[in-house]
Amino acid sequence: MNQVVNSAPAAAGRAVVALQQGAAPLPSQYLTFMLGEEQFAVGILGIKEIIEYGSLAGVPMMPDCVRGVINLRGAVVPVMDLSARFGRAASPITKRSCIVIVEVQEAEGEGQQVLGMLVDAVNAVVDIAAADIEPAPAFGTRIRPDFIAGIGKVNGKFVSLLAIERVLSSGEIVELARQNLAGRN
């Protein structure tokens, strides 16, 4: 996994892709996890911890993708079901279900937000070289293209690298909650 590769041209290309998409350059280490049969990954820099799934307190009138909140050492942390966020059925809770606690940058420099992501199973932290990352496809994915920062190749398989700030955008979740409330009235 720790290969020495001259990846300067590829890294430069990757940085250009990231800048064109309005994002920061991609990290090199990723936490991989499963949602159903698909493997996804997020950069490890924003991950605070991984915890076993426990009981959640429900929050009335929230969108279906918000499962509830947990008490994390005295802090209230919202937990989002990534499967539901991607427009799929809610994730079933199994022995391997985990909550990945992440810290994301709020829009327009409003600070940091700590959120939990419910995933079906956590796999491993992997190194993905810049040369093994391709730009996100504009079509053909089962989730919104703006949620994908790129496609990485890990052990001969493709993994979708998530743009976690877009996936967990609190502004968008608030808008979904408003729509949810309006739909019930």
GIGIHU-V438645 format. One line per field, one symbol per residue. ss: DSSP state (H for helix, E for strand, C for the rest). psi: psi as a letter, one per 20 degrees, with the letter a starting at -180 (. if undefined). A space follows every 50 residues. Layout:
BEGIN
ss=???
psi=???
END
This chain:
BEGIN
ss=CCCCCCCHHHHHHHHHHHHHCCCCCCCCEEEEEEECCEEEEEEHHHEEEE EECCCCECCCCCCCCEEEEEEECCEEEEEEEHHHHCCCCCCCCCCCCEEE EEEEECHHHCCEEEEEEEECEEEEEEECCHHHEECCCCCCCCCCHHHEEE EEEECCEEEEEECHHHHCCHHHHHHHHHHHHHHHC
psi=hmqopnjggggghghggghhjkrqqqripqpqrqocjqprqqqihipgrp qqpaqqpqoqkqqhiohbqqonlippoqppohghhjjaqqpqpahipqoo pqoqpqqkkjaqppqqppqhqpfrpqpoqhijpqqpqirjrjrphiiphr pqooljqqppoqnhhggkohghhgghgghgghhi.
END
